[in-house]
Amino acid sequence: MRSLAVTVIAMVGLLVLTPGAFATDVKIAVAANFTPPMEKIAALFFKETGHKLVISYGATGKFYAQIKNGAPFEIFLAADQKHPQRLIAEKLAVAGTQFTYAIGKIVLWSPKLNVVDPDGAILGSGDFKHLAIANPKIAPYGAAAEEVLKKKDLWQKLQPRLVVGENIAQAYQFVATGNAELGFVALSQLKKENEPSAGSAWAVPQELYSPLKQDAVLLAKGKASAAAKQFLAFLKSKKATALTRVFGYE
Amino acid sequence: MIALELSPVWITLELALVTTALLLVIGTPLAWWLAQNTSVFRAPVGAVVALPLVLPPTVIGFYLLVLLGPSGPLGKLTNSLGIGQLSFTFTGLVIGSVVYSLPFVVQPLQNAFEAIGSRPLEAAATLRAGPWNRFFTIALPLAKSGYFSAAVLGFAHTVGEFGVVLMIGGNIPGRTKVLSVAIYDHVEALEYTEAHWLAGGLVVFSFVVLLLMYSRRRRVRIGV
């Protein structure tokens, strides 16, 4: 019985200690909208450096609250610029490490052909019952949609037809399931690695909304980690930015 | 005082009342059948009724969204009947809530019916009471406290639901924006004062409802 206990303890000890013997894990919090390119980037980073990224995907605001309350993340890839800035101001992130790793694009989209015209004129003609957007109060992509509608002077007029998703993923679901005929979604949601997505869409011109800059920052907990710094450098490299573009970011 | 939008409170109460009333009507025959039946279907039907206890609400919400959508079977049905699409409407919320709170009403009713046992009903049968008569004059009055629990739990559970209504409601102010969604929005937007008022009210309200139920339960036990 005793020898069994010793064996179990020894095995657990081995399991706990082994990964550290080869390379360093980097704990990283990533905005959910960046999931598809992140998977590819992490795989490539592992192949080139041997460092494994331990990735948590989620909402930027929630990560911010968790980091403030002691979450063990070393890097934060946010969906906006505001939250990394705040973390730097609060000394929870390292000053001078913040940079834009991706710029999101919004698209007015319908899964059906010939619903959305290439100029988005359908918004004015109003041939639909429901228009899905992400919540402008809490989601950056929702705020961008509000900006577009306001610039087109349609915000007030379309109020009764707006259905609001908690985030951009829910807005996408409303449209993809056909419950809303069309909606403002992220271009990255429509990209399946170079495959043109089905349906019809209006690629909203950049002058109609402020750029959706997504910023990365080194967190205080990752300050001493060489692997974490190495990953931030990798994220700026041509290889990583090329991957990011493929998925509909700039 | 802060300006607090109160329409979510009224929508929530209306939703909970309508849902509870419907659930008592639907739940009664279902619970009765589950309590009386001995066929092979009893176990699978009971398991299906209990499923909403296990499934994450956003999953239930997502499937309802697919079902109610224009290409889903329910959506096709309502469209062909001229009712139109039910997602993003109050009726859609009622359907979602009925599914979501079903076990909270059916299970207390089933327990109450089972607790009656077969003897009072058989005794009534020997006195030539028909099945309907037996149900309404024997089973229903004896299951009174089960009905009370079922109504309170169904109501309270509907008031507290979040994931399902968030998915199929579309968060439309004045129509489908319920209390839990309003609180969530305030918290996410860092409007903590508004969130505290609504959340505090919800806590007090829920406590009173549950207190009512537990104090009554004890009285019943002592009374018997």
Chai-1 contact restraints between the chains, C-beta under 6 A:
chainA,res_idxA,chainB,res_idxB,connection_type,confidence,min_distance_angstrom,max_distance_angstrom,comment,restraint_id
A,K137,B,A189,contact,1.0,0.0,6.0,A-B,restraint_1
A,I138,B,E188,contact,1.0,0.0,6.0,A-B,restraint_2
A,I138,B,A189,contact,1.0,0.0,6.0,A-B,restraint_3
A,V163,B,F88,contact,1.0,0.0,6.0,A-B,restraint_4
A,V163,B,G170,contact,1.0,0.0,6.0,A-B,restraint_5
A,V164,B,N171,contact,1.0,0.0,6.0,A-B,restraint_6
A,E166,B,L166,contact,1.0,0.0,6.0,A-B,restraint_7
A,T177,B,L65,contact,1.0,0.0,6.0,A-B,restraint_8
A,T177,B,V66,contact,1.0,0.0,6.0,A-B,restraint_9
A,T177,B,G69,contact,1.0,0.0,6.0,A-B,restraint_10
A,G178,B,G69,contact,1.0,0.0,6.0,A-B,restraint_11
A,G178,B,P70,contact,1.0,0.0,6.0,A-B,restraint_12
A,G178,B,S71,contact,1.0,0.0,6.0,A-B,restraint_13
A,N179,B,L65,contact,1.0,0.0,6.0,A-B,restraint_14
A,N179,B,G69,contact,1.0,0.0,6.0,A-B,restraint_15
A,N179,B,S87,contact,1.0,0.0,6.0,A-B,restraint_16
